[in-house]
Amino acid sequence: MEMLAEISGSIHIGLAAIGSALGVGLIGMKASEAVGRNPGAAGQILTQAIISSALAEGIIFFAIFLVK
């Protein structure tokens, strides 16, 4: 039973990492698209993209701490 719990914990972290990577990729894609449409707002878009990316990457830390 312990081995099954350990494997499911590893799957949990892997899925969180994949989801976070997809989220950061989508944020970058949409930020680039937004700057292309409105170059004057590049600073504001960059700031929001960085904050959103940090929040998306924080999901991995929650997953790691919940498993341990």
N, C-alpha and C positions, 0 to 999 in steps of 0.2 A: 504494500500500500504506500509506503514511503517513497518508493521509486516512482510510482504513478503521480504522486503529488509533486515530486521534483520535476518530472517531465512536463506536467501541466504548467508549472511555474515558468519554466523556460519558454514554453509556447506563448505564455502571457507576455513576457518581455519581448519576444520576437515580433509578435503582432503589434505591440505598442511602438516598437522601433520602425516597422514598416509603415504604420499609420502616420507617425510623426514625419518620416521622410517624404511621404506623399503630400502631407499638409504643407511642409516647407517648400516643396517643389511647386505646388499650386499657388502659394503666396508669391513666390518669385515670378512665376509666369504672369500672374494677373498684375503684379506691380510693374513689370516691364511693359505690359500692354497699356496700363494706365498712363505711364510716363510717355509712351509713344503717342497717345491721344491728346495729352495735355502736358507738354514739357514745362510749363510754368509752375506746375504744382509738384515738381519732382522732389523737393525737400520734404513736403508733408507726406507724400506717398512713401518715400524712403523710411521716414520715421515710423509710420504705421506698419510698414512691412517688417521692419526690424523687431518691433514689439510683438507683432503677431508670430513671427518665427520663433522668438524666444519662448513664448507661451506654448507653441506647438512642441518645441523640443523639451519643455518641462514635463511633458506627459511621460517621457521615458523614465525620468527620475522618480515620478510617482509609482510607476510600474515596478521599478527595481526595489524601492523601499517597501512596497506592499508585499513583495514576495519574501523578503528576508525576515 
